[in-house]
């Protein structure tokens, strides 16, 4: 998952404003106690961060995979 796909997935699932709050403020135990933004800055794989965010926010598993992918040209 590219970083741009991560941000698209966050916006699709949580909305842009709430998604930004979550990624800056929610500490994710699954990625070493970092926020999503901190994890990206430290080089944690964005797919790993996305899945940790989904688990922390009780996103149904059916929406964990394939999100953030742009439509084919």
C-alpha atoms as an extended CHARMM CRD file, in Angstrom:
* protein
*
        73  EXT
         1         1  UNK       CA              0.0000000000        0.0000000000        0.0000000000  PROA      1               0.0000000000
         2         2  UNK       CA              1.4490000000        3.3350000000       -1.0380000000  PROA      2               0.0000000000
         3         3  UNK       CA              1.2290000000        6.3180000000        1.2760000000  PROA      3               0.0000000000
         4         4  UNK       CA             -1.2040000000        8.0110000000       -1.1280000000  PROA      4               0.0000000000
         5         5  UNK       CA             -3.4010000000        4.8880000000       -1.0580000000  PROA      5               0.0000000000
         6         6  UNK       CA             -3.2740000000        4.9240000000        2.7480000000  PROA      6               0.0000000000
         7         7  UNK       CA             -4.5650000000        8.5180000000        2.8760000000  PROA      7               0.0000000000
         8         8  UNK       CA             -7.2780000000        7.7020000000        0.3390000000  PROA      8               0.0000000000
         9         9  UNK       CA             -8.3590000000        4.7110000000        2.4430000000  PROA      9               0.0000000000
        10        10  UNK       CA             -8.4410000000        6.8480000000        5.5980000000  PROA      10              0.0000000000
        11        11  UNK       CA            -10.5610000000        9.5010000000        3.8820000000  PROA      11              0.0000000000
        12        12  UNK       CA            -12.9040000000        6.8720000000        2.4100000000  PROA      12              0.0000000000
        13        13  UNK       CA            -13.4150000000        5.0860000000        5.7280000000  PROA      13              0.0000000000
        14        14  UNK       CA            -13.4110000000        7.9350000000        8.2420000000  PROA      14              0.0000000000
        15        15  UNK       CA            -13.8520000000       11.1350000000        6.2440000000  PROA      15              0.0000000000
        16        16  UNK       CA            -11.0680000000       13.6250000000        5.7140000000  PROA      16              0.0000000000
        17        17  UNK       CA            -11.4310000000       15.6470000000        8.9160000000  PROA      17              0.0000000000
        18        18  UNK       CA            -11.9770000000       12.7740000000       11.3520000000  PROA      18              0.0000000000
        19        19  UNK       CA             -9.3810000000       10.6720000000        9.5350000000  PROA      19              0.0000000000
        20        20  UNK       CA             -6.7540000000       13.3600000000       10.0550000000  PROA      20              0.0000000000
        21        21  UNK       CA             -7.6110000000       13.5470000000       13.7630000000  PROA      21              0.0000000000
        22        22  UNK       CA             -7.3530000000        9.7530000000       14.1290000000  PROA      22              0.0000000000
        23        23  UNK       CA             -4.0400000000        9.5090000000       12.3010000000  PROA      23              0.0000000000
        24        24  UNK       CA             -2.4950000000       12.3090000000       14.3590000000  PROA      24              0.0000000000
        25        25  UNK       CA             -3.9230000000       11.4740000000       17.8050000000  PROA      25              0.0000000000
        26        26  UNK       CA             -4.7920000000        7.7590000000       18.0790000000  PROA      26              0.0000000000
        27        27  UNK       CA             -1.8900000000        5.7260000000       19.4880000000  PROA      27              0.0000000000
        28        28  UNK       CA             -1.7360000000        2.3010000000       17.8400000000  PROA      28              0.0000000000
        29        29  UNK       CA             -0.3540000000       -0.4410000000       20.0520000000  PROA      29              0.0000000000
        30        30  UNK       CA              0.0180000000       -2.7540000000       17.0400000000  PROA      30              0.0000000000
        31        31  UNK       CA              2.6850000000       -0.4800000000       15.5700000000  PROA      31              0.0000000000
        32        32  UNK       CA              4.7650000000        0.1010000000       18.6650000000  PROA      32              0.0000000000
        33        33  UNK       CA              2.6710000000        2.7220000000       20.3980000000  PROA      33              0.0000000000
        34        34  UNK       CA              2.9250000000        5.2320000000       17.5680000000  PROA      34              0.0000000000
        35        35  UNK       CA              0.2540000000        7.2550000000       15.8490000000  PROA      35              0.0000000000
        36        36  UNK       CA             -0.2710000000        6.5700000000       12.1480000000  PROA      36              0.0000000000
        37        37  UNK       CA              1.5780000000        9.7580000000       11.2050000000  PROA      37              0.0000000000
        38        38  UNK       CA              4.5030000000        8.8590000000       13.4820000000  PROA      38              0.0000000000
        39        39  UNK       CA              4.5660000000        5.3340000000       12.0480000000  PROA      39              0.0000000000
        40        40  UNK       CA              4.7350000000        6.6350000000        8.4900000000  PROA      40              0.0000000000
        41        41  UNK       CA              7.5610000000        8.9990000000        9.4560000000  PROA      41              0.0000000000
        42        42  UNK       CA              9.4860000000        6.1100000000       11.0560000000  PROA      42              0.0000000000
        43        43  UNK       CA              9.0780000000        3.8920000000        7.9990000000  PROA      43              0.0000000000
        44        44  UNK       CA              6.4360000000        1.4500000000        9.2640000000  PROA      44              0.0000000000
        45        45  UNK       CA              4.6970000000       -0.1780000000        6.3050000000  PROA      45              0.0000000000
        46        46  UNK       CA              1.4940000000        1.7050000000        5.5230000000  PROA      46              0.0000000000
        47        47  UNK       CA             -0.4660000000       -1.5470000000        5.1130000000  PROA      47              0.0000000000
        48        48  UNK       CA              0.5310000000       -2.4780000000        8.6790000000  PROA      48              0.0000000000
        49        49  UNK       CA             -0.5820000000        0.9460000000        9.9190000000  PROA      49              0.0000000000
        50        50  UNK       CA             -3.8510000000        0.7050000000        7.9910000000  PROA      50              0.0000000000
        51        51  UNK       CA             -4.6850000000       -2.6850000000        9.4930000000  PROA      51              0.0000000000
        52        52  UNK       CA             -3.7890000000       -1.4650000000       13.0020000000  PROA      52              0.0000000000
        53        53  UNK       CA             -6.0480000000        1.5470000000       12.5150000000  PROA      53              0.0000000000
        54        54  UNK       CA             -8.8750000000       -0.6940000000       11.3130000000  PROA      54              0.0000000000
        55        55  UNK       CA             -8.5350000000       -2.9700000000       14.3400000000  PROA      55              0.0000000000
        56        56  UNK       CA             -8.3500000000       -0.0430000000       16.7750000000  PROA      56              0.0000000000
        57        57  UNK       CA            -11.4670000000        1.5720000000       15.3120000000  PROA      57              0.0000000000
        58        58  UNK       CA            -13.5180000000       -1.6340000000       14.9490000000  PROA      58              0.0000000000
        59        59  UNK       CA            -13.7480000000       -1.3490000000       11.1710000000  PROA      59              0.0000000000
        60        60  UNK       CA            -15.4020000000       -4.5410000000        9.8450000000  PROA      60              0.0000000000
        61        61  UNK       CA            -12.8810000000       -6.9000000000        8.2370000000  PROA      61              0.0000000000
        62        62  UNK       CA            -14.8030000000       -6.7490000000        4.9790000000  PROA      62              0.0000000000
        63        63  UNK       CA            -13.5080000000       -3.1710000000        4.5730000000  PROA      63              0.0000000000
        64        64  UNK       CA             -9.8570000000       -3.8300000000        5.4970000000  PROA      64              0.0000000000
        65        65  UNK       CA             -8.6210000000       -4.9940000000        2.1040000000  PROA      65              0.0000000000
        66        66  UNK       CA             -8.6820000000       -3.3630000000       -1.2860000000  PROA      66              0.0000000000
        67        67  UNK       CA             -9.4910000000        0.0930000000        0.0330000000  PROA      67              0.0000000000
        68        68  UNK       CA             -7.4650000000        3.0490000000       -1.0670000000  PROA      68              0.0000000000
        69        69  UNK       CA             -6.9390000000        1.6150000000       -4.5260000000  PROA      69              0.0000000000
        70        70  UNK       CA             -7.5580000000        4.0270000000       -7.3280000000  PROA      70              0.0000000000
        71        71  UNK       CA             -9.8510000000        3.0790000000      -10.1900000000  PROA      71              0.0000000000
        72        72  UNK       CA             -7.9500000000        1.6430000000      -13.1800000000  PROA      72              0.0000000000
        73        73  UNK       CA             -7.3960000000        4.0540000000      -16.0560000000  PROA      73              0.0000000000
